[in-house]
């Protein structure tokens, strides 16, 4: 295995150093360099804080800035940040309106963010939104219920925009819980991911195999099947996504659909845009016409080859929040 790095144990810290140096107008290190926060905090605004293990970049550190996250806590590769990191982020970014924790539904993340909330409860008003967008609902070694995957970007962006516009903690919690019902994602892997510490792939696929329903920590998916063309891959993902929406959301008829094609780290843009075109056509043919799309690499599993499709059936208010201005290192309009 060859990676551009010095040593596995310095991999994450050196990467975060580079991120801050590259975007120092937007972000800075927090106390003790244990988290990244937006450089200019807004007084009286709810602090929106997220985080997770490294290896999913640009999630979460790349989405710190105006209109999105106030802070992101990063653990070692595929390892949750510690409660102390999260508490330090709350202490530094709470400017008087409390803290909203946005947590992907993986056991380690949920446990450590819960511990941090308990540790800081005497000093901060705190609420939590657990992101649960994965349409692959089979057994998982890392979560109970739906995993939080690429739909996390939608939740962080919309909640960040709402906080920027002055929504209070209770309103943000209600909004986040509603978003969980409106977002479904599903991924496919063509090659497993290589973790720097052990220099081997998390799972191995043959030349004629693909893994449907993978998570973002290199865990295997729901089904290993014969490799197929792009039309068939998108059909498999799209049908499962549509089937997993609650009936009242799927049959609402007034939704503003958002379609995201997300690369897992080892998939070139030419393949992602090809998939975007096919996915757009697939959902149109099923009566779901995307009102906005996003294509690129946003929630990765290090160097995994593959992609995920996310469909968010947003209401008008949520759609406007998605379209609201944002300025972060890796998402900006």
C-alpha positions in Angstrom: 0.0 0.0 0.0 1.3 3.4 -0.9 -0.2 6.6 0.5 1.0 10.2 0.6 1.8 10.3 4.3 4.7 10.2 6.8 3.5 7.8 9.4 0.0 6.4 10.2 -0.1 7.9 13.7 0.5 11.4 12.3 -1.8 11.0 9.3 -4.9 12.7 10.8 -3.1 15.5 12.6 -1.0 16.5 9.5 -4.1 16.4 7.3 -6.1 18.7 9.6 -3.0 21.1 9.8 -3.1 21.3 6.0 -6.9 22.0 5.9 -6.6 24.9 8.4 -3.6 26.4 6.5 -5.4 26.1 3.2 -8.6 27.8 4.5 -7.4 30.0 7.3 -9.9 32.7 6.4 -12.7 30.4 7.3 -11.5 28.0 10.0 -9.0 27.7 12.8 -8.0 25.2 15.4 -9.9 25.2 18.7 -8.3 24.9 22.2 -5.4 22.4 22.2 -5.9 21.7 18.5 -8.5 19.1 19.4 -11.1 20.4 17.0 -11.7 22.8 14.1 -14.1 25.7 14.5 -15.2 28.6 12.3 -12.9 31.5 12.6 -15.6 34.1 13.2 -18.3 32.9 15.7 -21.7 34.6 15.6 -22.9 35.9 19.0 -26.2 34.6 20.2 -26.4 31.8 17.6 -26.9 28.1 18.4 -23.6 26.3 17.9 -24.0 23.4 15.5 -21.3 20.8 16.2 -20.6 17.5 14.6 -17.7 15.1 14.1 -16.6 11.5 13.8 -13.7 9.4 12.8 -11.2 10.6 10.2 -11.3 8.9 6.8 -14.6 10.5 5.7 -13.2 13.8 4.5 -14.4 16.3 3.6 -17.1 15.3 6.2 -17.1 16.9 8.9 -14.1 19.3 9.1 -14.5 20.5 5.5 -18.0 21.7 6.3 -17.1 24.1 9.1 -18.0 27.7 8.3 -20.7 30.3 7.8 -24.1 28.6 7.2 -23.1 25.1 8.2 -21.0 23.8 11.2 -19.5 25.9 14.0 -17.1 23.1 15.0 -16.1 19.6 14.0 -14.3 17.1 16.2 -12.1 14.4 14.4 -11.0 11.1 15.9 -8.4 8.7 14.5 -9.3 6.9 11.3 -12.7 5.3 11.6 -12.6 6.1 15.4 -15.0 8.4 17.2 -13.7 11.6 18.7 -13.4 11.6 22.5 -15.9 13.2 24.8 -13.3 15.6 25.9 -12.9 16.9 22.3 -16.6 17.4 22.0 -16.9 19.2 25.4 -14.0 21.5 24.4 -15.8 22.4 21.2 -19.0 23.2 23.1 -17.2 25.4 25.6 -15.5 27.4 22.8 -18.4 27.8 20.3 -21.4 28.3 22.5 -22.0 32.0 22.3 -25.2 32.0 24.5 -27.9 30.1 22.6 -26.7 26.5 23.3 -25.3 23.7 21.2 -26.9 21.3 18.7 -24.9 18.0 18.3 -25.3 16.4 14.9 -24.3 12.7 15.2 -24.1 9.9 12.6 -25.8 6.8 13.9 -22.8 4.6 14.7 -22.5 3.2 18.2 -19.2 4.8 19.0 -20.2 8.3 17.8 -23.6 8.1 19.6 -21.9 6.9 22.9 -19.2 9.6 22.9 -21.5 12.5 22.0 -23.9 11.3 24.7 -21.1 11.3 27.3 -20.0 14.7 26.2 -23.5 16.1 26.5 -23.8 14.7 30.1 -20.4 16.1 31.0 -21.3 19.6 29.7 -25.0 19.7 30.7 -24.4 22.0 33.7 -22.8 24.7 31.5 -24.7 24.5 28.2 -28.2 24.0 26.8 -27.7 20.9 24.5 -29.8 18.9 22.1 -28.9 16.1 19.7 -29.9 15.0 16.2 -29.0 11.5 15.2 -28.6 11.1 11.4 -30.2 7.9 10.1 -30.4 8.0 6.3 -29.0 4.6 5.2 -31.6 2.7 3.2 -29.6 -0.5 3.7 -31.3 -1.6 6.9 -29.6 -5.0 7.4 -27.6 -5.9 10.5 -24.6 -3.6 11.2 -21.6 -4.1 13.5 -21.5 -0.3 14.2 -25.1 0.9 14.7 -28.6 0.1 15.8 -31.1 1.0 13.2 -30.2 3.1 10.1 -26.6 4.2 9.7 -25.8 7.8 9.1 -24.0 8.2 5.8 -24.0 10.8 3.0 -27.3 12.3 4.0 -25.4 13.8 6.9 -24.3 16.6 4.5 -27.9 17.5 4.0 -28.7 17.6 7.7 -25.6 19.6 8.5 -26.2 22.1 5.7 -29.9 22.7 6.5 -29.5 22.9 10.3 -26.5 25.2 9.8 -28.5 27.5 7.6 -31.4 27.5 10.0 -29.1 28.3 13.0 -27.5 31.1 10.9 -30.9 32.6 10.4 -31.6 32.6 14.1 -33.6 29.4 14.8 -33.5 28.4 18.5 -32.3 25.1 19.9 -35.8 23.5 20.1 -36.7 24.5 16.5 -33.4 23.0 15.2 -34.1 19.8 17.0 -37.6 19.5 15.5 -36.2 20.3 12.1 -33.4 17.8 12.3 -35.8 15.0 13.4 -38.1 15.8 10.5 -35.2 15.7 8.0 -34.4 12.1 9.2 -37.7 11.1 7.7 -37.1 12.8 4.4 -33.6 11.6 3.5 -32.5 8.2 2.2 -29.1 7.1 0.9 -27.6 3.9 -0.3 -24.1 3.0 -1.5 -22.2 0.5 -3.7 -18.6 -0.5 -3.5 -16.4 -1.8 -6.3 -13.3 -2.0 -4.0 -12.8 -2.0 -0.3 -10.9 0.6 1.6 -7.3 0.5 2.8 -6.8 1.6 6.4 -3.3 3.1 6.9 -2.6 1.4 10.3 -2.9 -2.2 8.9 -2.3 -1.6 5.2 -4.9 -4.0 4.1 -8.4 -3.7 2.5 -11.3 -4.0 4.9 -13.0 -6.4 2.5 -11.9 -7.9 -0.8 -14.0 -8.1 -4.0 -13.3 -10.2 -7.0 -13.0 -8.7 -10.5 -16.6 -9.5 -11.2 -18.1 -8.6 -7.9 -19.6 -5.5 -6.2 -21.0 -4.9 -2.7 -24.5 -3.3 -2.4 -25.5 -1.4 0.7 -22.0 -0.6 2.2 -21.4 1.7 5.1 -18.6 4.3 5.3 -16.2 2.5 7.6 -15.3 -0.3 5.2 -18.0 -2.6 6.5 -19.5 -5.0 4.0 -23.0 -4.4 2.7 -26.2 -6.2 2.4 -25.4 -8.2 -0.7 -22.4 -9.2 -2.7 -23.5 -9.6 -6.3 -22.1 -9.8 -9.8 -20.7 -6.5 -11.2 -23.1 -4.8 -13.5 -23.3 -1.7 -15.7 -24.1 1.7 -14.4 -27.8 1.6 -15.4 -28.3 -1.5 -13.3 -26.3 -0.2 -10.4 -28.4 2.9 -10.2 -31.6 1.0 -10.5 -30.6 -1.3 -7.6 -29.8 1.7 -5.4 -32.7 3.9 -6.6 -35.4 1.3 -6.1 -34.3 0.6 -2.5 -34.1 4.3 -1.7 -37.7 4.9 -3.0 -39.0 1.9 -1.1 -37.6 3.1 2.2 -39.4 6.5 2.6 -42.2 6.7 5.1 -45.5 6.6 3.2 -46.6 10.1 4.2 -43.3 11.5 2.9 -43.2 9.5 -0.3 -46.9 10.3 -1.2 -46.8 14.0 -0.2 -46.6 15.3 -3.7 -45.3 18.7 -2.8 -41.7 17.8 -2.0 -38.7 19.6 -3.5 -36.4 16.7 -4.3 -32.6 17.0 -3.8 -30.4 14.4 -5.5 -26.8 13.9 -4.4 -24.3 11.5 -6.0 -21.4 11.1 -3.6 -18.0 9.4 -4.3 -16.4 7.2 -1.6 -12.9 8.5 -2.2 -11.6 6.3 -5.1 -14.2 7.2 -7.8 -13.2 9.8 -10.4 -15.5 12.7 -11.4 -16.2 11.2 -14.9 -17.9 8.2 -13.2 -19.8 10.4 -10.7 -21.3 12.6 -13.4 -22.2 9.6 -15.5 -24.1 8.2 -12.4 -25.7 11.6 -11.8 -27.2 11.7 -15.2 -28.5 8.1 -14.9 -29.9 8.7 -11.4 -31.6 11.9 -12.5 -33.3 10.1 -15.3 -34.2 7.1 -13.1 -36.0 9.3 -10.5 -37.7 11.4 -13.1 -39.1 8.2 -14.6 -40.5 7.3 -11.2 -42.2 10.7 -10.8 -39.6 12.3 -8.6 -38.0 15.3 -10.5 -34.9 16.6 -8.8 -35.2 20.4 -8.1 -31.5 20.6 -7.2 -28.5 18.3 -7.6 -25.0 17.9 -6.1 -22.3 15.8 -7.5 -18.8 15.1 -6.0 -16.9 13.6 -3.2 -18.4 14.7 0.2 -18.6 11.6 2.5 -15.8 9.2 1.9 -14.4 5.9 3.2 -10.8 6.7 2.6 -10.0 5.3 -0.9 -13.0 3.0 -1.4 -14.1 2.8 -5.0 -17.8 3.3 -5.3 -20.5 5.8 -4.7 -23.7 6.5 -2.8 -27.0 8.0 -4.0 -28.9 10.3 -1.6 -32.5 11.5 -2.2 -34.0 14.2 0.1 -37.7 15.0 -0.3 -37.6 18.4 1.3 -40.5 20.7 2.1 -40.3 24.3 0.8 -38.7 25.8 4.0 -36.1 23.0 4.1 -35.4 23.5 0.4 -34.8 27.2 0.8 -32.4 26.4 3.7 -30.5 24.1 1.5 -30.2 26.8 -1.1 -29.2 29.5 1.4 -25.6 30.9 1.2 -22.8 28.7 2.7 -19.1 29.4 3.0 -17.0 26.4 4.1 -13.7 24.9 2.8 -15.5 22.2 0.8 -19.0 23.5 0.2 -19.7 27.0 -0.9 -22.3 29.0 -2.8 
